[in-house]
Amino acid sequence: MRKFTKTLIVGTAILLAQIVIQGQTTTGSLAGTVTDPGNALIAGATVTVTNITTGAERTGITNSSGAFSSNWIPIGTYTVTISESGHMTQTQSAIVKSGQTTAVNFTF
């Protein structure tokens, strides 16, 4: 009976550990807006998000509200680069934390 009890306890501990591990979030998000000096929103700007450690990139464009987001990206340090014809390219650093959205806003 003791062997059965030990096996049951160990099995339960392993099961609980799996539940806790699955609950850990290892991703976050970046989001922001792009405006001009008069606070007009800039749609169609190219946004490139680059993980500094891995070099992995994601590219997109701002929507009609000048907003962008990059969701479900691994935690870490990133550079966010915005480019739009007629404007200079801008880059900012951002830290993505687990389960959080980091705001990165640009003004051309």
N, C-alpha and C positions, 0 to 999 in steps of 0.2 A: 504494500500500500504506500510506503514511503516513496518508492521509485515513481509511482503514478503521480503522487502529489508534487514531487520535484519537477517532473516532466510538465505537468499542468501549469505550475508557476512559471517555469522558463518559457513555455509556449505563450502564455498570457503576456509576459514581459516583452517578448519579441513582437507580438501583435500590437501592443500599445506603442512600442518604439516606432513601428512602421506608420502608425497613425500620426504621431507627433512629427516625424520626418516629412511626411506628405504635406503637413500644414505649414511648413517653412516656405516662404516666398523668396525666390532668388532673382526676381525681375522687378522692374519699375518702369516709369514712363518719363518722357520729356514732352513739354508742351509750351507753346508761346504764341506771340503775335508779332507781325512785322508791320511797322508804321513809318510814315514819312515825318519830317520835322513838324508838320502841322497836325499830326495825329491822324491823318487819313490812312486807312488800312490798305496794305499792298497785297493784292491777290496775284497768284502766279509766280511768286518768288521761289527759286529752287532752294531746298533745305537739304543739307547733307549732314547726317549724324554719324560720327566715327568713334568707335571704341579705341581709346588710346592704347590699351594693352594688346588687343588682338588685331587691330586694324580693320575689323569688320565695319562695313558702311551700310547705311540705309539712306536712300534718297527719295524725296517727295517734293510736293509743291504746296504753297499756302493756298487755302481755300478762298472763297469769295469774301470772307470776313477777315482775311489776312492771318488766319490761324493755322497752326500746324501741330501735329503730335506724332510721337513715335512711342508706341505702346509695347509692352511685354519685352523690353530689352534687358539683357543681363545687367546686374548691378555693376558699377564701376565708374571710371572717369571717361568723359566723352568730350569731343569738340563738336560744336554745332556751327556750321557755316551756312550763311545766307548769301545768295547772289541773285541779282535782278538787273536786267539790261538797263543802262542809264544810271546805275548806282554802283558804288564801290562794294566789293565783297567784304563781309564782316564775319568774324569768328569769335566765339565765346567758349569757355570751358564750362562744363557742368558735371556735377556728381549725381549719379542715379543711385538712390537708396532703395532698399527692399520695400516693396509695397507702396511706394510714394511716387507722386508726380512732381518733378522738378520743373519750375518755370524758367524759361529762357526767352526774354523779349528783346526785340531789335528795333532800333530807329535808324533809318537811313538819313 
